[in-house]
Amino acid sequence: MNYFTTFLKGVAMGAADVVPGVSGGTIAFITGIYDTLLESIRRVNPSLLGIWKRDGFKAAFNHINGLFLISLFGGIFISIATLAKLISWLLVTHPIPLWSFFFGLILVSVFHMLKQVEQRTLSRFVFLLLGVAFAYSITVLKPLHMEPTSLNVLLAGSIAICAMILPGISGSFILLLIGMYTPVLGAVKSFDISILALFLSGCVAGLLTFSHLLSWLLRRFRDFTLVFLTGLMLGTLPKIWPWKETLTWRTNSKGEQVPLLQENLSPFDFEAVTSQPAQLGIAIVLMVCAIALVLGLEKFAENRDI
């Protein structure tokens, strides 16, 4: 296995996890490392101690595919640390182009996920609709606004990491829904050790428990699991729509005004309603770039044994 290439895939996953658009799990799926990742995480369990005592550290390290995990998570963490400031700046200064790029990522990821489904049956279509309905119902509900207490940060980490390893739902998007995206991103930007340590502890706990359930579902009910996750992606598209009118605002814990309720507009109505340029041309270009990026990653994974 080429561990430098694995590191680069980790960088791509980290970039995806920073933004509330496409999940790192989707990138892992597209680049062909998803099953290896899930199985490696699943092997980190109490039985690992027995292997360590019986056969030594090297055997235990190889059992969990340690070099693969270090390469991948190294790329993820470096990517998150370096891109956090850029993404937060773009969300404020260039929201329409950025959300357009995210929208394109979701659209092409839906196409990629559906290609993995082996059978096209009515029951699978029903699961797709259930996923759409579930995700859409979450996006139209009034978002929660959890304060960044120690318990909430720990809980947010455990929930977000579960979403981050799902091919189809973004951990950052879940953080947005529960009102913890800004505090966590702020902690990454300022390198707040106390908040980051709590968040990472929640991530580890969530990852080690949820990976077993997800691995079992994908082994036993792969098609149904994939179509449900694809439905989740489709259902979140209205949340990622680039052209929005902010109806109400709220003051966050830092005293800053942030959007509370927003309404989707067509790009043609956006300028008249908000008196801001719709930037339709650049939005279309970035959607196409996002689609080309994912299709390129998919083609790269198909053509190389890595």
C-alpha positions as CSV (number, residue, x, y, z in Angstrom):
1,M,0.0,0.0,0.0
2,N,1.2,3.5,-0.9
3,Y,1.1,5.4,2.5
4,F,1.8,8.8,0.9
5,T,-1.2,8.4,-1.3
6,T,-3.2,7.3,1.8
7,F,-2.0,10.5,3.5
8,L,-3.2,12.6,0.5
9,K,-6.6,10.8,0.7
10,G,-6.6,11.8,4.4
11,V,-6.0,15.4,3.4
12,A,-9.0,15.2,1.1
13,M,-11.1,13.7,3.8
14,G,-10.1,16.4,6.3
15,A,-11.0,19.1,3.8
16,A,-14.4,17.5,3.4
17,D,-14.9,17.2,7.1
18,V,-14.2,20.9,7.7
19,V,-17.0,22.0,5.5
20,P,-20.7,21.3,6.2
21,G,-21.2,19.9,2.7
22,V,-19.7,16.5,2.0
23,S,-18.5,13.9,4.4
24,G,-15.0,12.5,4.8
25,G,-16.7,9.1,4.6
26,T,-17.9,9.9,1.1
27,I,-14.3,10.8,0.0
28,A,-13.1,7.5,1.5
29,F,-15.7,5.6,-0.4
30,I,-14.9,7.4,-3.7
31,T,-11.1,6.7,-3.3
32,G,-11.6,3.1,-2.5
33,I,-10.4,2.9,1.1
34,Y,-13.7,2.9,3.0
35,D,-13.9,-0.8,3.8
36,T,-10.2,-0.8,4.9
37,L,-10.8,2.2,7.1
38,L,-13.9,0.7,8.8
39,E,-12.3,-2.7,9.3
40,S,-9.2,-1.1,10.8
41,I,-11.2,1.0,13.2
42,R,-13.4,-2.0,14.1
43,R,-10.3,-4.0,15.2
44,V,-9.4,-1.4,17.9
45,N,-11.3,-3.3,20.7
46,P,-10.4,-5.1,24.0
47,S,-9.2,-8.2,22.1
48,L,-6.3,-6.1,20.9
49,L,-4.8,-6.2,24.4
50,G,-4.7,-10.0,24.2
51,I,-2.9,-9.9,20.9
52,W,-0.4,-7.4,22.4
53,K,0.3,-9.6,25.4
54,R,0.5,-12.8,23.4
55,D,2.4,-11.7,20.3
56,G,3.8,-8.3,21.1
57,F,3.3,-4.7,20.0
58,K,4.2,-5.2,16.4
59,A,1.6,-7.9,15.9
60,A,-1.1,-5.7,17.5
61,F,0.0,-2.7,15.4
62,N,-0.2,-4.8,12.2
63,H,-3.6,-6.2,13.3
64,I,-5.2,-2.8,13.2
65,N,-3.3,-1.8,10.1
66,G,-1.5,0.9,12.1
67,L,0.6,2.5,9.3
68,F,-2.6,2.9,7.2
69,L,-4.4,4.6,10.1
70,I,-1.5,6.9,11.0
71,S,-1.1,7.9,7.4
72,L,-4.8,8.6,6.9
73,F,-5.5,10.4,10.2
74,G,-2.3,12.4,9.9
75,G,-3.6,13.7,6.6
76,I,-7.0,14.4,8.1
77,F,-5.7,16.3,11.1
78,I,-3.2,18.4,9.1
79,S,-5.9,19.3,6.6
80,I,-8.4,20.3,9.3
81,A,-5.8,22.4,11.1
82,T,-4.6,24.2,8.0
83,L,-8.0,24.7,6.2
84,A,-10.1,25.8,9.2
85,K,-9.2,29.5,8.9
86,L,-9.6,29.6,5.2
87,I,-13.0,27.9,5.2
88,S,-14.4,30.1,8.0
89,W,-13.2,33.2,6.1
90,L,-14.8,32.0,2.8
91,L,-18.1,31.3,4.6
92,V,-18.3,34.9,5.6
93,T,-16.8,36.7,2.6
94,H,-17.8,34.4,-0.4
95,P,-20.7,32.3,0.8
96,I,-22.4,31.8,-2.6
97,P,-19.4,30.4,-4.5
98,L,-18.4,28.3,-1.5
99,W,-21.9,26.8,-1.0
100,S,-22.1,26.2,-4.8
101,F,-19.0,24.1,-4.6
102,F,-20.5,22.1,-1.7
103,F,-23.7,21.7,-3.6
104,G,-21.9,20.2,-6.5
105,L,-20.0,17.8,-4.2
106,I,-23.2,16.5,-2.8
107,L,-24.9,16.1,-6.2
108,V,-22.0,14.0,-7.7
109,S,-21.6,12.1,-4.4
110,V,-25.2,11.0,-4.7
111,F,-24.5,9.7,-8.2
112,H,-21.4,7.8,-7.0
113,M,-23.2,6.2,-4.1
114,L,-26.1,5.0,-6.2
115,K,-23.6,3.3,-8.5
116,Q,-22.6,1.1,-5.6
117,V,-26.1,-0.3,-5.1
118,E,-26.2,-3.8,-6.7
119,Q,-30.0,-4.2,-7.0
120,R,-32.7,-1.8,-8.0
121,T,-35.9,-2.8,-6.2
122,L,-38.9,-1.1,-4.8
123,S,-37.9,-1.8,-1.2
124,R,-34.5,-0.1,-1.8
125,F,-36.3,2.9,-3.3
126,V,-38.5,3.1,-0.2
127,F,-35.3,3.2,2.0
128,L,-34.0,6.0,-0.3
129,L,-37.2,8.0,0.3
130,L,-37.0,7.3,4.1
131,G,-33.5,8.8,4.1
132,V,-34.6,11.8,2.1
133,A,-37.6,12.4,4.4
134,F,-35.5,12.0,7.6
135,A,-32.7,14.4,6.5
136,Y,-35.2,17.0,5.1
137,S,-37.2,16.9,8.3
138,I,-34.0,17.7,10.3
139,T,-33.1,20.6,8.0
140,V,-36.5,22.3,8.3
141,L,-36.6,22.0,12.0
142,K,-35.4,24.9,14.1
143,P,-31.7,24.3,14.7
144,L,-30.5,23.7,18.2
145,H,-28.2,26.2,19.8
146,M,-26.1,24.2,22.3
147,E,-23.7,26.3,24.3
148,P,-20.1,25.0,24.2
149,T,-20.0,23.5,27.7
150,S,-17.7,20.6,28.5
151,L,-20.4,18.0,28.3
152,N,-21.8,19.4,25.0
153,V,-18.4,19.5,23.4
154,L,-17.8,15.9,24.3
155,L,-21.3,14.9,23.0
156,A,-20.8,16.9,19.8
157,G,-17.5,15.0,19.1
158,S,-19.1,11.6,19.5
159,I,-22.1,12.5,17.3
160,A,-20.1,14.3,14.6
161,I,-17.5,11.6,14.2
162,C,-20.3,9.0,13.6
163,A,-21.5,11.2,10.8
164,M,-18.0,11.9,9.5
165,I,-17.4,8.2,8.8
166,L,-20.8,7.7,7.1
167,P,-20.5,7.9,3.3
168,G,-23.4,10.4,2.8
169,I,-23.8,12.6,5.8
170,S,-21.4,15.4,6.9
171,G,-20.1,15.6,10.5
172,S,-19.8,19.4,10.0
173,F,-23.4,19.5,8.9
174,I,-24.5,17.7,12.1
175,L,-22.4,20.3,14.1
176,L,-24.3,23.0,12.2
177,L,-27.6,21.5,13.1
178,I,-26.8,21.3,16.8
179,G,-25.2,24.7,16.9
180,M,-21.7,23.6,17.6
181,Y,-20.0,24.2,14.3
182,T,-18.8,27.7,15.1
183,P,-17.4,26.9,18.6
184,V,-15.5,23.8,17.3
185,L,-14.2,25.6,14.2
186,G,-13.1,28.5,16.4
187,A,-11.3,26.1,18.7
188,V,-9.4,24.7,15.8
189,K,-8.5,28.2,14.5
190,S,-7.3,29.4,17.9
191,F,-5.8,26.0,18.9
192,D,-7.8,25.9,22.1
193,I,-6.4,22.8,23.7
194,S,-9.1,22.3,26.4
195,I,-12.0,22.3,23.9
196,L,-10.1,20.3,21.3
197,A,-9.1,17.6,23.8
198,L,-12.8,17.2,24.9
199,F,-14.0,17.1,21.3
200,L,-11.4,14.6,20.3
201,S,-12.2,12.4,23.3
202,G,-15.8,12.4,22.2
203,C,-14.7,11.5,18.6
204,V,-12.6,8.5,19.9
205,A,-15.5,7.2,22.0
206,G,-18.0,7.6,19.2
207,L,-15.7,6.2,16.5
208,L,-14.9,3.0,18.4
209,T,-18.5,2.2,19.3
210,F,-20.3,3.3,16.0
211,S,-17.8,1.6,13.7
212,H,-18.9,-1.8,14.9
213,L,-22.6,-1.1,14.1
214,L,-21.9,0.4,10.7
215,S,-19.6,-2.4,9.8
216,W,-22.3,-4.9,10.7
217,L,-24.9,-3.0,8.7
218,L,-22.8,-2.8,5.6
219,R,-21.9,-6.5,5.8
220,R,-25.5,-7.7,6.3
221,F,-27.6,-5.0,4.6
222,R,-25.2,-3.2,2.3
223,D,-27.6,-2.0,-0.4
224,F,-30.3,-0.9,2.1
225,T,-27.7,1.0,4.1
226,L,-26.2,2.7,1.1
227,V,-29.6,3.8,-0.4
228,F,-30.6,5.2,3.0
229,L,-27.4,7.2,3.3
230,T,-27.9,8.4,-0.2
231,G,-31.3,9.6,0.8
232,L,-29.8,11.5,3.7
233,M,-27.5,13.3,1.2
234,L,-30.4,14.2,-1.1
235,G,-32.5,15.4,1.9
236,T,-29.7,17.8,3.0
237,L,-29.5,19.6,-0.4
238,P,-32.0,22.3,0.6
239,K,-29.8,23.2,3.5
240,I,-26.8,23.7,1.2
241,W,-28.6,25.7,-1.5
242,P,-26.4,28.8,-2.1
243,W,-29.0,31.5,-2.5
244,K,-30.8,32.2,0.8
245,E,-32.6,35.1,2.5
246,T,-31.9,35.4,6.2
247,L,-35.3,36.0,7.9
248,T,-34.2,36.2,11.5
249,W,-30.9,36.5,13.4
250,R,-29.6,35.4,16.7
251,T,-26.8,36.5,19.0
252,N,-24.3,33.7,19.7
253,S,-22.3,33.1,22.9
254,K,-19.6,35.6,21.6
255,G,-22.1,38.4,21.1
256,E,-22.0,38.0,17.3
257,Q,-25.1,38.2,15.0
258,V,-25.5,35.0,13.1
259,P,-28.4,33.7,10.9
260,L,-31.2,31.8,12.7
261,L,-34.0,31.2,10.1
262,Q,-33.2,31.3,6.3
263,E,-35.4,30.8,3.2
264,N,-34.1,29.4,-0.1
265,L,-34.5,31.7,-3.2
266,S,-33.9,31.1,-6.9
267,P,-30.8,32.8,-8.1
268,F,-33.0,35.1,-10.3
269,D,-35.0,36.3,-7.2
270,F,-32.0,36.6,-5.0
271,E,-30.7,39.9,-6.3
272,A,-34.1,41.6,-6.2
273,V,-34.9,40.4,-2.7
274,T,-31.4,40.9,-1.0
275,S,-29.9,43.6,-3.2
276,Q,-26.8,41.5,-3.5
277,P,-25.3,40.0,-6.7
278,A,-26.4,36.4,-7.4
279,Q,-23.0,35.4,-8.9
280,L,-24.7,32.8,-11.0
281,G,-21.8,32.4,-13.4
282,I,-19.1,31.7,-10.8
283,A,-21.6,29.5,-8.9
284,I,-22.1,27.2,-11.9
285,V,-18.4,27.1,-12.6
286,L,-17.7,26.0,-9.0
287,M,-20.5,23.4,-9.1
288,V,-18.9,21.9,-12.3
289,C,-15.4,22.0,-10.7
290,A,-16.7,20.1,-7.6
291,I,-18.3,17.5,-9.9
292,A,-15.1,17.2,-12.0
293,L,-13.1,16.8,-8.8
294,V,-15.1,13.9,-7.4
295,L,-15.2,12.1,-10.8
296,G,-11.5,12.6,-11.1
297,L,-10.9,11.1,-7.7
298,E,-13.1,8.2,-8.7
299,K,-11.2,7.6,-11.9
300,F,-7.9,7.9,-10.1
301,A,-9.0,5.2,-7.7
302,E,-10.2,2.9,-10.5
303,N,-6.9,3.2,-12.5
304,R,-4.4,2.7,-9.7
305,D,-4.0,-0.2,-7.3
306,I,-3.3,1.9,-4.2
